[in-house]
């Protein structure tokens, strides 16, 4: 802005998201972009990563994400690891 009046006009005309979900989505999108730029400085890798994430989000849209806590096979492996002593402190 060149002067205070332009800033004031832009600030007063600023449209903020009405609900928490819109704000959260924008914040998450910003964080994703920052993470991508920090981890993938190469333009080609960045493009491929973004396209893959968009494909995954589109493919998974409307489905319930699978969590391993609800997976009975994961629980069996967890209890077997406890019986073997995998989580004991080693001296």
HTML snippet that shows the backbone in 3Dmol.js (N, CA, C, O; Angstrom):
<script src="https://3Dmol.org/build/3Dmol-min.js"></script>
<div id="view" style="width:600px;height:400px;position:relative"></div>
<script>
const pdb = `
ATOM      1  N   UNK A   1       0.832  -1.173   0.000  1.00  0.00           N
ATOM      2  CA  UNK A   1       0.000   0.000   0.000  1.00  0.00           C
ATOM      3  C   UNK A   1       0.875   1.234   0.000  1.00  0.00           C
ATOM      4  O   UNK A   1       1.897   1.307   0.683  1.00  0.00           O
ATOM      5  N   UNK A   2       0.450   2.182  -0.772  1.00  0.00           N
ATOM      6  CA  UNK A   2       1.247   3.397  -0.896  1.00  0.00           C
ATOM      7  C   UNK A   2       1.018   4.377   0.241  1.00  0.00           C
ATOM      8  O   UNK A   2       1.907   5.153   0.594  1.00  0.00           O
ATOM      9  N   UNK A   3      -0.173   4.338   0.810  1.00  0.00           N
ATOM     10  CA  UNK A   3      -0.433   5.253   1.911  1.00  0.00           C
ATOM     11  C   UNK A   3      -1.425   4.619   2.884  1.00  0.00           C
ATOM     12  O   UNK A   3      -1.922   3.515   2.662  1.00  0.00           O
ATOM     13  N   UNK A   4      -1.694   5.337   3.954  1.00  0.00           N
ATOM     14  CA  UNK A   4      -2.562   4.827   5.010  1.00  0.00           C
ATOM     15  C   UNK A   4      -3.983   4.589   4.516  1.00  0.00           C
ATOM     16  O   UNK A   4      -4.627   3.627   4.934  1.00  0.00           O
ATOM     17  N   UNK A   5      -4.474   5.441   3.644  1.00  0.00           N
ATOM     18  CA  UNK A   5      -5.846   5.312   3.143  1.00  0.00           C
ATOM     19  C   UNK A   5      -6.026   4.011   2.343  1.00  0.00           C
ATOM     20  O   UNK A   5      -7.043   3.332   2.481  1.00  0.00           O
ATOM     21  N   UNK A   6      -5.043   3.673   1.513  1.00  0.00           N
ATOM     22  CA  UNK A   6      -5.124   2.419   0.756  1.00  0.00           C
ATOM     23  C   UNK A   6      -5.106   1.221   1.693  1.00  0.00           C
ATOM     24  O   UNK A   6      -5.855   0.263   1.506  1.00  0.00           O
ATOM     25  N   UNK A   7      -4.249   1.283   2.699  1.00  0.00           N
ATOM     26  CA  UNK A   7      -4.199   0.208   3.681  1.00  0.00           C
ATOM     27  C   UNK A   7      -5.526   0.083   4.414  1.00  0.00           C
ATOM     28  O   UNK A   7      -6.040  -1.020   4.598  1.00  0.00           O
ATOM     29  N   UNK A   8      -6.080   1.222   4.834  1.00  0.00           N
ATOM     30  CA  UNK A   8      -7.334   1.221   5.576  1.00  0.00           C
ATOM     31  C   UNK A   8      -8.460   0.632   4.719  1.00  0.00           C
ATOM     32  O   UNK A   8      -9.261  -0.163   5.210  1.00  0.00           O
ATOM     33  N   UNK A   9      -8.521   1.014   3.460  1.00  0.00           N
ATOM     34  CA  UNK A   9      -9.550   0.499   2.553  1.00  0.00           C
ATOM     35  C   UNK A   9      -9.385  -1.004   2.351  1.00  0.00           C
ATOM     36  O   UNK A   9     -10.367  -1.745   2.388  1.00  0.00           O
ATOM     37  N   UNK A  10      -8.166  -1.453   2.140  1.00  0.00           N
ATOM     38  CA  UNK A  10      -7.918  -2.886   1.944  1.00  0.00           C
ATOM     39  C   UNK A  10      -8.256  -3.662   3.213  1.00  0.00           C
ATOM     40  O   UNK A  10      -8.834  -4.746   3.144  1.00  0.00           O
ATOM     41  N   UNK A  11      -7.901  -3.116   4.354  1.00  0.00           N
ATOM     42  CA  UNK A  11      -8.166  -3.793   5.620  1.00  0.00           C
ATOM     43  C   UNK A  11      -9.664  -3.888   5.897  1.00  0.00           C
ATOM     44  O   UNK A  11     -10.149  -4.926   6.346  1.00  0.00           O
ATOM     45  N   UNK A  12     -10.385  -2.826   5.635  1.00  0.00           N
ATOM     46  CA  UNK A  12     -11.827  -2.836   5.883  1.00  0.00           C
ATOM     47  C   UNK A  12     -12.575  -3.727   4.896  1.00  0.00           C
ATOM     48  O   UNK A  12     -13.638  -4.251   5.231  1.00  0.00           O
ATOM     49  N   UNK A  13     -12.049  -3.909   3.700  1.00  0.00           N
ATOM     50  CA  UNK A  13     -12.689  -4.772   2.706  1.00  0.00           C
ATOM     51  C   UNK A  13     -12.222  -6.216   2.783  1.00  0.00           C
ATOM     52  O   UNK A  13     -12.643  -7.056   1.988  1.00  0.00           O
ATOM     53  N   UNK A  14     -11.350  -6.501   3.742  1.00  0.00           N
ATOM     54  CA  UNK A  14     -10.839  -7.858   3.906  1.00  0.00           C
ATOM     55  C   UNK A  14     -11.966  -8.790   4.319  1.00  0.00           C
ATOM     56  O   UNK A  14     -12.698  -8.511   5.268  1.00  0.00           O
ATOM     57  N   UNK A  15     -12.101  -9.897   3.603  1.00  0.00           N
ATOM     58  CA  UNK A  15     -13.149 -10.866   3.918  1.00  0.00           C
ATOM     59  C   UNK A  15     -12.521 -12.053   4.620  1.00  0.00           C
ATOM     60  O   UNK A  15     -11.750 -12.808   4.029  1.00  0.00           O
ATOM     61  N   UNK A  16     -12.858 -12.205   5.879  1.00  0.00           N
ATOM     62  CA  UNK A  16     -12.350 -13.309   6.677  1.00  0.00           C
ATOM     63  C   UNK A  16     -13.327 -14.475   6.612  1.00  0.00           C
ATOM     64  O   UNK A  16     -14.526 -14.269   6.423  1.00  0.00           O
ATOM     65  N   UNK A  17     -12.822 -15.706   6.767  1.00  0.00           N
ATOM     66  CA  UNK A  17     -13.723 -16.861   6.777  1.00  0.00           C
ATOM     67  C   UNK A  17     -14.708 -16.740   7.936  1.00  0.00           C
ATOM     68  O   UNK A  17     -14.368 -16.262   9.018  1.00  0.00           O
ATOM     69  N   UNK A  18     -15.927 -17.183   7.682  1.00  0.00           N
ATOM     70  CA  UNK A  18     -16.975 -17.052   8.687  1.00  0.00           C
ATOM     71  C   UNK A  18     -16.894 -18.116   9.776  1.00  0.00           C
ATOM     72  O   UNK A  18     -17.229 -17.846  10.929  1.00  0.00           O
ATOM     73  N   UNK A  19     -16.457 -19.313   9.425  1.00  0.00           N
ATOM     74  CA  UNK A  19     -16.494 -20.368  10.425  1.00  0.00           C
ATOM     75  C   UNK A  19     -15.097 -20.937  10.678  1.00  0.00           C
ATOM     76  O   UNK A  19     -14.154 -20.668   9.933  1.00  0.00           O
ATOM     77  N   UNK A  20     -14.989 -21.715  11.726  1.00  0.00           N
ATOM     78  CA  UNK A  20     -13.714 -22.282  12.137  1.00  0.00           C
ATOM     79  C   UNK A  20     -13.153 -23.254  11.106  1.00  0.00           C
ATOM     80  O   UNK A  20     -11.937 -23.334  10.932  1.00  0.00           O
ATOM     81  N   UNK A  21     -14.016 -23.990  10.425  1.00  0.00           N
ATOM     82  CA  UNK A  21     -13.551 -24.970   9.445  1.00  0.00           C
ATOM     83  C   UNK A  21     -12.825 -24.293   8.283  1.00  0.00           C
ATOM     84  O   UNK A  21     -11.782 -24.777   7.844  1.00  0.00           O
ATOM     85  N   UNK A  22     -13.357 -23.188   7.784  1.00  0.00           N
ATOM     86  CA  UNK A  22     -12.693 -22.467   6.693  1.00  0.00           C
ATOM     87  C   UNK A  22     -11.321 -21.953   7.128  1.00  0.00           C
ATOM     88  O   UNK A  22     -10.345 -22.052   6.385  1.00  0.00           O
ATOM     89  N   UNK A  23     -11.261 -21.407   8.330  1.00  0.00           N
ATOM     90  CA  UNK A  23      -9.980 -20.920   8.848  1.00  0.00           C
ATOM     91  C   UNK A  23      -8.994 -22.070   9.016  1.00  0.00           C
ATOM     92  O   UNK A  23      -7.816 -21.934   8.687  1.00  0.00           O
ATOM     93  N   UNK A  24      -9.474 -23.200   9.526  1.00  0.00           N
ATOM     94  CA  UNK A  24      -8.599 -24.362   9.707  1.00  0.00           C
ATOM     95  C   UNK A  24      -8.084 -24.866   8.365  1.00  0.00           C
ATOM     96  O   UNK A  24      -6.904 -25.191   8.238  1.00  0.00           O
ATOM     97  N   UNK A  25      -8.961 -24.933   7.362  1.00  0.00           N
ATOM     98  CA  UNK A  25      -8.546 -25.397   6.033  1.00  0.00           C
ATOM     99  C   UNK A  25      -7.470 -24.482   5.446  1.00  0.00           C
ATOM    100  O   UNK A  25      -6.489 -24.959   4.875  1.00  0.00           O
ATOM    101  N   UNK A  26      -7.652 -23.180   5.585  1.00  0.00           N
ATOM    102  CA  UNK A  26      -6.660 -22.244   5.055  1.00  0.00           C
ATOM    103  C   UNK A  26      -5.331 -22.370   5.795  1.00  0.00           C
ATOM    104  O   UNK A  26      -4.266 -22.330   5.179  1.00  0.00           O
ATOM    105  N   UNK A  27      -5.397 -22.523   7.123  1.00  0.00           N
ATOM    106  CA  UNK A  27      -4.171 -22.676   7.901  1.00  0.00           C
ATOM    107  C   UNK A  27      -3.448 -23.966   7.532  1.00  0.00           C
ATOM    108  O   UNK A  27      -2.224 -23.981   7.406  1.00  0.00           O
ATOM    109  N   UNK A  28      -4.203 -25.044   7.360  1.00  0.00           N
ATOM    110  CA  UNK A  28      -3.598 -26.323   6.993  1.00  0.00           C
ATOM    111  C   UNK A  28      -2.977 -26.225   5.607  1.00  0.00           C
ATOM    112  O   UNK A  28      -1.876 -26.731   5.386  1.00  0.00           O
ATOM    113  N   UNK A  29      -3.661 -25.589   4.684  1.00  0.00           N
ATOM    114  CA  UNK A  29      -3.105 -25.427   3.338  1.00  0.00           C
ATOM    115  C   UNK A  29      -1.801 -24.630   3.395  1.00  0.00           C
ATOM    116  O   UNK A  29      -0.844 -24.957   2.693  1.00  0.00           O
ATOM    117  N   UNK A  30      -1.760 -23.604   4.212  1.00  0.00           N
ATOM    118  CA  UNK A  30      -0.540 -22.812   4.363  1.00  0.00           C
ATOM    119  C   UNK A  30       0.583 -23.647   4.963  1.00  0.00           C
ATOM    120  O   UNK A  30       1.723 -23.583   4.502  1.00  0.00           O
ATOM    121  N   UNK A  31       0.265 -24.427   5.986  1.00  0.00           N
ATOM    122  CA  UNK A  31       1.277 -25.280   6.604  1.00  0.00           C
ATOM    123  C   UNK A  31       1.783 -26.338   5.628  1.00  0.00           C
ATOM    124  O   UNK A  31       2.981 -26.619   5.585  1.00  0.00           O
ATOM    125  N   UNK A  32       0.878 -26.925   4.844  1.00  0.00           N
ATOM    126  CA  UNK A  32       1.290 -27.910   3.847  1.00  0.00           C
ATOM    127  C   UNK A  32       2.266 -27.285   2.853  1.00  0.00           C
ATOM    128  O   UNK A  32       3.283 -27.884   2.505  1.00  0.00           O
ATOM    129  N   UNK A  33       1.946 -26.087   2.408  1.00  0.00           N
ATOM    130  CA  UNK A  33       2.808 -25.402   1.451  1.00  0.00           C
ATOM    131  C   UNK A  33       4.179 -25.128   2.065  1.00  0.00           C
ATOM    132  O   UNK A  33       5.202 -25.313   1.406  1.00  0.00           O
ATOM    133  N   UNK A  34       4.206 -24.693   3.312  1.00  0.00           N
ATOM    134  CA  UNK A  34       5.476 -24.421   3.973  1.00  0.00           C
ATOM    135  C   UNK A  34       6.300 -25.693   4.130  1.00  0.00           C
ATOM    136  O   UNK A  34       7.510 -25.677   3.906  1.00  0.00           O
ATOM    137  N   UNK A  35       5.666 -26.781   4.507  1.00  0.00           N
ATOM    138  CA  UNK A  35       6.372 -28.053   4.674  1.00  0.00           C
ATOM    139  C   UNK A  35       6.921 -28.528   3.345  1.00  0.00           C
ATOM    140  O   UNK A  35       8.061 -28.989   3.266  1.00  0.00           O
ATOM    141  N   UNK A  36       6.122 -28.419   2.310  1.00  0.00           N
ATOM    142  CA  UNK A  36       6.563 -28.848   0.980  1.00  0.00           C
ATOM    143  C   UNK A  36       7.773 -28.031   0.544  1.00  0.00           C
ATOM    144  O   UNK A  36       8.745 -28.588   0.032  1.00  0.00           O
ATOM    145  N   UNK A  37       7.723 -26.731   0.740  1.00  0.00           N
ATOM    146  CA  UNK A  37       8.820 -25.879   0.298  1.00  0.00           C
ATOM    147  C   UNK A  37      10.098 -26.138   1.107  1.00  0.00           C
ATOM    148  O   UNK A  37      11.202 -26.022   0.575  1.00  0.00           O
ATOM    149  N   UNK A  38       9.948 -26.486   2.381  1.00  0.00           N
ATOM    150  CA  UNK A  38      11.124 -26.768   3.198  1.00  0.00           C
ATOM    151  C   UNK A  38      11.735 -28.117   2.844  1.00  0.00           C
ATOM    152  O   UNK A  38      12.957 -28.261   2.833  1.00  0.00           O
ATOM    153  N   UNK A  39      10.895 -29.102   2.556  1.00  0.00           N
ATOM    154  CA  UNK A  39      11.383 -30.457   2.328  1.00  0.00           C
ATOM    155  C   UNK A  39      11.688 -30.751   0.865  1.00  0.00           C
ATOM    156  O   UNK A  39      12.504 -31.629   0.582  1.00  0.00           O
ATOM    157  N   UNK A  40      11.076 -30.064  -0.051  1.00  0.00           N
ATOM    158  CA  UNK A  40      11.258 -30.326  -1.467  1.00  0.00           C
ATOM    159  C   UNK A  40      11.600 -29.046  -2.225  1.00  0.00           C
ATOM    160  O   UNK A  40      10.734 -28.464  -2.879  1.00  0.00           O
ATOM    161  N   UNK A  41      12.834 -28.609  -2.144  1.00  0.00           N
ATOM    162  CA  UNK A  41      13.172 -27.374  -2.846  1.00  0.00           C
ATOM    163  C   UNK A  41      13.183 -27.531  -4.360  1.00  0.00           C
ATOM    164  O   UNK A  41      13.104 -26.538  -5.084  1.00  0.00           O
ATOM    165  N   UNK A  42      13.282 -28.775  -4.853  1.00  0.00           N
ATOM    166  CA  UNK A  42      13.295 -29.038  -6.279  1.00  0.00           C
ATOM    167  C   UNK A  42      11.884 -28.855  -6.842  1.00  0.00           C
ATOM    168  O   UNK A  42      10.930 -29.428  -6.316  1.00  0.00           O
ATOM    169  N   UNK A  43      11.748 -28.073  -7.889  1.00  0.00           N
ATOM    170  CA  UNK A  43      10.427 -27.766  -8.450  1.00  0.00           C
ATOM    171  C   UNK A  43       9.730 -29.018  -8.965  1.00  0.00           C
ATOM    172  O   UNK A  43       8.524 -29.177  -8.775  1.00  0.00           O
ATOM    173  N   UNK A  44      10.464 -29.898  -9.608  1.00  0.00           N
ATOM    174  CA  UNK A  44       9.857 -31.121 -10.146  1.00  0.00           C
ATOM    175  C   UNK A  44       9.346 -32.017  -9.022  1.00  0.00           C
ATOM    176  O   UNK A  44       8.221 -32.512  -9.085  1.00  0.00           O
ATOM    177  N   UNK A  45      10.166 -32.227  -7.997  1.00  0.00           N
ATOM    178  CA  UNK A  45       9.744 -33.048  -6.862  1.00  0.00           C
ATOM    179  C   UNK A  45       8.545 -32.423  -6.156  1.00  0.00           C
ATOM    180  O   UNK A  45       7.620 -33.123  -5.745  1.00  0.00           O
ATOM    181  N   UNK A  46       8.572 -31.103  -6.021  1.00  0.00           N
ATOM    182  CA  UNK A  46       7.467 -30.402  -5.386  1.00  0.00           C
ATOM    183  C   UNK A  46       6.170 -30.602  -6.174  1.00  0.00           C
ATOM    184  O   UNK A  46       5.123 -30.879  -5.590  1.00  0.00           O
ATOM    185  N   UNK A  47       6.242 -30.463  -7.479  1.00  0.00           N
ATOM    186  CA  UNK A  47       5.065 -30.654  -8.320  1.00  0.00           C
ATOM    187  C   UNK A  47       4.537 -32.076  -8.203  1.00  0.00           C
ATOM    188  O   UNK A  47       3.332 -32.286  -8.060  1.00  0.00           O
ATOM    189  N   UNK A  48       5.437 -33.054  -8.262  1.00  0.00           N
ATOM    190  CA  UNK A  48       5.009 -34.454  -8.158  1.00  0.00           C
ATOM    191  C   UNK A  48       4.374 -34.736  -6.803  1.00  0.00           C
ATOM    192  O   UNK A  48       3.379 -35.457  -6.721  1.00  0.00           O
ATOM    193  N   UNK A  49       4.941 -34.172  -5.740  1.00  0.00           N
ATOM    194  CA  UNK A  49       4.389 -34.375  -4.409  1.00  0.00           C
ATOM    195  C   UNK A  49       2.990 -33.771  -4.292  1.00  0.00           C
ATOM    196  O   UNK A  49       2.077 -34.405  -3.762  1.00  0.00           O
ATOM    197  N   UNK A  50       2.827 -32.561  -4.783  1.00  0.00           N
ATOM    198  CA  UNK A  50       1.522 -31.894  -4.707  1.00  0.00           C
ATOM    199  C   UNK A  50       0.479 -32.663  -5.522  1.00  0.00           C
ATOM    200  O   UNK A  50      -0.651 -32.845  -5.070  1.00  0.00           O
ATOM    201  N   UNK A  51       0.854 -33.111  -6.710  1.00  0.00           N
ATOM    202  CA  UNK A  51      -0.084 -33.874  -7.541  1.00  0.00           C
ATOM    203  C   UNK A  51      -0.461 -35.193  -6.872  1.00  0.00           C
ATOM    204  O   UNK A  51      -1.623 -35.599  -6.916  1.00  0.00           O
ATOM    205  N   UNK A  52       0.499 -35.857  -6.261  1.00  0.00           N
ATOM    206  CA  UNK A  52       0.217 -37.116  -5.562  1.00  0.00           C
ATOM    207  C   UNK A  52      -0.722 -36.880  -4.388  1.00  0.00           C
ATOM    208  O   UNK A  52      -1.655 -37.655  -4.177  1.00  0.00           O
ATOM    209  N   UNK A  53      -0.486 -35.818  -3.621  1.00  0.00           N
ATOM    210  CA  UNK A  53      -1.364 -35.509  -2.473  1.00  0.00           C
ATOM    211  C   UNK A  53      -2.775 -35.171  -2.953  1.00  0.00           C
ATOM    212  O   UNK A  53      -3.754 -35.608  -2.347  1.00  0.00           O
ATOM    213  N   UNK A  54      -2.887 -34.405  -4.026  1.00  0.00           N
ATOM    214  CA  UNK A  54      -4.215 -34.074  -4.543  1.00  0.00           C
ATOM    215  C   UNK A  54      -4.933 -35.325  -5.024  1.00  0.00           C
ATOM    216  O   UNK A  54      -6.136 -35.472  -4.808  1.00  0.00           O
ATOM    217  N   UNK A  55      -4.204 -36.232  -5.675  1.00  0.00           N
ATOM    218  CA  UNK A  55      -4.805 -37.485  -6.129  1.00  0.00           C
ATOM    219  C   UNK A  55      -5.283 -38.294  -4.934  1.00  0.00           C
ATOM    220  O   UNK A  55      -6.395 -38.822  -4.943  1.00  0.00           O
ATOM    221  N   UNK A  56      -4.445 -38.395  -3.902  1.00  0.00           N
ATOM    222  CA  UNK A  56      -4.829 -39.162  -2.723  1.00  0.00           C
ATOM    223  C   UNK A  56      -6.043 -38.547  -2.029  1.00  0.00           C
ATOM    224  O   UNK A  56      -6.944 -39.266  -1.598  1.00  0.00           O
ATOM    225  N   UNK A  57      -6.066 -37.227  -1.921  1.00  0.00           N
ATOM    226  CA  UNK A  57      -7.195 -36.561  -1.281  1.00  0.00           C
ATOM    227  C   UNK A  57      -8.476 -36.770  -2.081  1.00  0.00           C
ATOM    228  O   UNK A  57      -9.542 -36.974  -1.500  1.00  0.00           O
ATOM    229  N   UNK A  58      -8.381 -36.723  -3.402  1.00  0.00           N
ATOM    230  CA  UNK A  58      -9.547 -36.952  -4.253  1.00  0.00           C
ATOM    231  C   UNK A  58      -9.994 -38.403  -4.165  1.00  0.00           C
ATOM    232  O   UNK A  58     -11.189 -38.688  -4.088  1.00  0.00           O
ATOM    233  N   UNK A  59      -9.036 -39.315  -4.175  1.00  0.00           N
ATOM    234  CA  UNK A  59      -9.355 -40.744  -4.115  1.00  0.00           C
ATOM    235  C   UNK A  59     -10.015 -41.100  -2.790  1.00  0.00           C
ATOM    236  O   UNK A  59     -10.939 -41.913  -2.756  1.00  0.00           O
ATOM    237  N   UNK A  60      -9.550 -40.502  -1.704  1.00  0.00           N
ATOM    238  CA  UNK A  60     -10.054 -40.812  -0.374  1.00  0.00           C
ATOM    239  C   UNK A  60     -11.249 -39.958   0.037  1.00  0.00           C
ATOM    240  O   UNK A  60     -11.773 -40.118   1.139  1.00  0.00           O
ATOM    241  N   UNK A  61     -11.675 -39.069  -0.821  1.00  0.00           N
ATOM    242  CA  UNK A  61     -12.765 -38.161  -0.473  1.00  0.00           C
ATOM    243  C   UNK A  61     -14.044 -38.949  -0.210  1.00  0.00           C
ATOM    244  O   UNK A  61     -14.451 -39.780  -1.022  1.00  0.00           O
ATOM    245  N   UNK A  62     -14.658 -38.685   0.904  1.00  0.00           N
ATOM    246  CA  UNK A  62     -15.909 -39.337   1.250  1.00  0.00           C
ATOM    247  C   UNK A  62     -15.736 -40.669   1.950  1.00  0.00           C
ATOM    248  O   UNK A  62     -16.725 -41.313   2.300  1.00  0.00           O
ATOM    249  N   UNK A  63     -14.495 -41.098   2.163  1.00  0.00           N
ATOM    250  CA  UNK A  63     -14.277 -42.357   2.869  1.00  0.00           C
ATOM    251  C   UNK A  63     -13.810 -42.075   4.278  1.00  0.00           C
ATOM    252  O   UNK A  63     -13.324 -40.987   4.588  1.00  0.00           O
ATOM    253  N   UNK A  64     -13.965 -43.065   5.116  1.00  0.00           N
ATOM    254  CA  UNK A  64     -13.505 -42.949   6.487  1.00  0.00           C
ATOM    255  C   UNK A  64     -12.041 -43.374   6.519  1.00  0.00           C
ATOM    256  O   UNK A  64     -11.713 -44.456   6.031  1.00  0.00           O
ATOM    257  N   UNK A  65     -11.154 -42.556   7.077  1.00  0.00           N
ATOM    258  CA  UNK A  65      -9.748 -42.945   7.126  1.00  0.00           C
ATOM    259  C   UNK A  65      -9.554 -44.178   8.001  1.00  0.00           C
ATOM    260  O   UNK A  65     -10.217 -44.342   9.026  1.00  0.00           O
ATOM    261  N   UNK A  66      -8.647 -45.027   7.583  1.00  0.00           N
ATOM    262  CA  UNK A  66      -8.406 -46.244   8.361  1.00  0.00           C
ATOM    263  C   UNK A  66      -7.369 -45.958   9.430  1.00  0.00           C
ATOM    264  O   UNK A  66      -6.285 -45.450   9.141  1.00  0.00           O
ATOM    265  N   UNK A  67      -7.700 -46.278  10.634  1.00  0.00           N
ATOM    266  CA  UNK A  67      -6.799 -46.096  11.761  1.00  0.00           C
ATOM    267  C   UNK A  67      -6.389 -47.471  12.265  1.00  0.00           C
ATOM    268  O   UNK A  67      -7.220 -48.373  12.375  1.00  0.00           O
ATOM    269  N   UNK A  68      -5.119 -47.628  12.568  1.00  0.00           N
ATOM    270  CA  UNK A  68      -4.618 -48.921  13.012  1.00  0.00           C
ATOM    271  C   UNK A  68      -5.156 -49.298  14.385  1.00  0.00           C
ATOM    272  O   UNK A  68      -5.132 -50.472  14.753  1.00  0.00           O
ATOM    273  N   UNK A  69      -5.638 -48.330  15.144  1.00  0.00           N
ATOM    274  CA  UNK A  69      -6.165 -48.657  16.463  1.00  0.00           C
ATOM    275  C   UNK A  69      -7.434 -49.509  16.348  1.00  0.00           C
ATOM    276  O   UNK A  69      -7.798 -50.212  17.291  1.00  0.00           O
ATOM    277  N   UNK A  70      -8.096 -49.446  15.210  1.00  0.00           N
ATOM    278  CA  UNK A  70      -9.303 -50.240  14.997  1.00  0.00           C
ATOM    279  C   UNK A  70      -9.013 -51.536  14.245  1.00  0.00           C
ATOM    280  O   UNK A  70      -9.937 -52.298  13.961  1.00  0.00           O
ATOM    281  N   UNK A  71      -7.769 -51.795  13.923  1.00  0.00           N
ATOM    282  CA  UNK A  71      -7.381 -52.962  13.157  1.00  0.00           C
ATOM    283  C   UNK A  71      -7.081 -54.122  14.110  1.00  0.00           C
ATOM    284  O   UNK A  71      -6.129 -54.037  14.886  1.00  0.00           O
ATOM    285  N   UNK A  72      -7.878 -55.218  14.072  1.00  0.00           N
ATOM    286  CA  UNK A  72      -7.650 -56.331  14.997  1.00  0.00           C
ATOM    287  C   UNK A  72      -6.297 -57.024  14.769  1.00  0.00           C
ATOM    288  O   UNK A  72      -5.701 -57.532  15.719  1.00  0.00           O
ATOM    289  N   UNK A  73      -5.814 -57.048  13.536  1.00  0.00           N
ATOM    290  CA  UNK A  73      -4.519 -57.671  13.279  1.00  0.00           C
ATOM    291  C   UNK A  73      -3.378 -56.869  13.906  1.00  0.00           C
ATOM    292  O   UNK A  73      -2.395 -57.436  14.383  1.00  0.00           O
ATOM    293  N   UNK A  74      -3.523 -55.554  13.896  1.00  0.00           N
ATOM    294  CA  UNK A  74      -2.508 -54.706  14.538  1.00  0.00           C
ATOM    295  C   UNK A  74      -2.502 -54.943  16.045  1.00  0.00           C
ATOM    296  O   UNK A  74      -1.439 -54.932  16.666  1.00  0.00           O
ATOM    297  N   UNK A  75      -3.672 -55.156  16.640  1.00  0.00           N
ATOM    298  CA  UNK A  75      -3.747 -55.444  18.070  1.00  0.00           C
ATOM    299  C   UNK A  75      -3.079 -56.775  18.395  1.00  0.00           C
ATOM    300  O   UNK A  75      -2.388 -56.892  19.407  1.00  0.00           O
ATOM    301  N   UNK A  76      -3.282 -57.777  17.543  1.00  0.00           N
ATOM    302  CA  UNK A  76      -2.637 -59.083  17.761  1.00  0.00           C
ATOM    303  C   UNK A  76      -1.121 -58.923  17.749  1.00  0.00           C
ATOM    304  O   UNK A  76      -0.429 -59.458  18.616  1.00  0.00           O
ATOM    305  N   UNK A  77      -0.609 -58.190  16.770  1.00  0.00           N
ATOM    306  CA  UNK A  77       0.838 -57.966  16.695  1.00  0.00           C
ATOM    307  C   UNK A  77       1.340 -57.200  17.915  1.00  0.00           C
ATOM    308  O   UNK A  77       2.431 -57.466  18.419  1.00  0.00           O
ATOM    309  N   UNK A  78       0.534 -56.245  18.385  1.00  0.00           N
ATOM    310  CA  UNK A  78       0.906 -55.459  19.558  1.00  0.00           C
ATOM    311  C   UNK A  78       1.018 -56.346  20.791  1.00  0.00           C
ATOM    312  O   UNK A  78       1.997 -56.249  21.531  1.00  0.00           O
ATOM    313  N   UNK A  79       0.030 -57.213  21.025  1.00  0.00           N
ATOM    314  CA  UNK A  79       0.058 -58.091  22.194  1.00  0.00           C
ATOM    315  C   UNK A  79       1.181 -59.124  22.094  1.00  0.00           C
ATOM    316  O   UNK A  79       1.780 -59.488  23.107  1.00  0.00           O
ATOM    317  N   UNK A  80       1.466 -59.594  20.893  1.00  0.00           N
ATOM    318  CA  UNK A  80       2.597 -60.512  20.715  1.00  0.00           C
ATOM    319  C   UNK A  80       3.912 -59.817  21.051  1.00  0.00           C
ATOM    320  O   UNK A  80       4.798 -60.417  21.659  1.00  0.00           O
ATOM    321  N   UNK A  81       4.036 -58.559  20.657  1.00  0.00           N
ATOM    322  CA  UNK A  81       5.249 -57.798  20.974  1.00  0.00           C
ATOM    323  C   UNK A  81       5.381 -57.597  22.477  1.00  0.00           C
ATOM    324  O   UNK A  81       6.492 -57.647  23.004  1.00  0.00           O
ATOM    325  N   UNK A  82       4.281 -57.372  23.175  1.00  0.00           N
ATOM    326  CA  UNK A  82       4.319 -57.233  24.635  1.00  0.00           C
ATOM    327  C   UNK A  82       4.774 -58.547  25.261  1.00  0.00           C
ATOM    328  O   UNK A  82       5.619 -58.549  26.157  1.00  0.00           O
ATOM    329  N   UNK A  83       4.215 -59.671  24.791  1.00  0.00           N
ATOM    330  CA  UNK A  83       4.605 -60.983  25.333  1.00  0.00           C
ATOM    331  C   UNK A  83       6.082 -61.274  25.095  1.00  0.00           C
ATOM    332  O   UNK A  83       6.742 -61.875  25.943  1.00  0.00           O
ATOM    333  N   UNK A  84       6.602 -60.853  23.950  1.00  0.00           N
ATOM    334  CA  UNK A  84       8.019 -61.057  23.646  1.00  0.00           C
ATOM    335  C   UNK A  84       8.909 -60.132  24.466  1.00  0.00           C
ATOM    336  O   UNK A  84      10.101 -60.398  24.622  1.00  0.00           O
ATOM    337  N   UNK A  85       8.346 -59.051  24.987  1.00  0.00           N
ATOM    338  CA  UNK A  85       9.129 -58.104  25.775  1.00  0.00           C
ATOM    339  C   UNK A  85       9.790 -57.032  24.930  1.00  0.00           C
ATOM    340  O   UNK A  85      10.813 -56.475  25.328  1.00  0.00           O
ATOM    341  N   UNK A  86       9.223 -56.736  23.775  1.00  0.00           N
ATOM    342  CA  UNK A  86       9.805 -55.736  22.881  1.00  0.00           C
ATOM    343  C   UNK A  86       9.833 -54.331  23.490  1.00  0.00           C
ATOM    344  O   UNK A  86      10.656 -53.506  23.093  1.00  0.00           O
ATOM    345  N   UNK A  87       8.954 -54.053  24.436  1.00  0.00           N
ATOM    346  CA  UNK A  87       8.836 -52.703  24.977  1.00  0.00           C
ATOM    347  C   UNK A  87       9.528 -52.534  26.340  1.00  0.00           C
ATOM    348  O   UNK A  87       9.426 -51.478  26.964  1.00  0.00           O
ATOM    349  N   UNK A  88      10.227 -53.572  26.792  1.00  0.00           N
ATOM    350  CA  UNK A  88      10.934 -53.467  28.081  1.00  0.00           C
ATOM    351  C   UNK A  88      12.203 -52.657  27.902  1.00  0.00           C
ATOM    352  O   UNK A  88      12.826 -52.667  26.840  1.00  0.00           O
ATOM    353  N   UNK A  89      12.564 -51.967  28.947  1.00  0.00           N
ATOM    354  CA  UNK A  89      13.812 -51.202  28.908  1.00  0.00           C
ATOM    355  C   UNK A  89      14.980 -52.167  28.941  1.00  0.00           C
ATOM    356  O   UNK A  89      15.006 -53.114  29.727  1.00  0.00           O
ATOM    357  N   UNK A  90      15.933 -51.912  28.085  1.00  0.00           N
ATOM    358  CA  UNK A  90      17.130 -52.756  28.030  1.00  0.00           C
ATOM    359  C   UNK A  90      18.247 -52.085  28.792  1.00  0.00           C
ATOM    360  O   UNK A  90      18.499 -50.891  28.627  1.00  0.00           O
ATOM    361  N   UNK A  91      18.908 -52.851  29.618  1.00  0.00           N
ATOM    362  CA  UNK A  91      19.972 -52.290  30.454  1.00  0.00           C
ATOM    363  C   UNK A  91      21.317 -52.583  29.873  1.00  0.00           C
ATOM    364  O   UNK A  91      22.334 -52.188  30.442  1.00  0.00           O
TER     365      UNK A  91
END
`;
const viewer = $3Dmol.createViewer("view");
viewer.addModel(pdb, "pdb");
viewer.setStyle({}, {cartoon: {color: "spectrum"}});
viewer.zoomTo();
viewer.render();
</script>
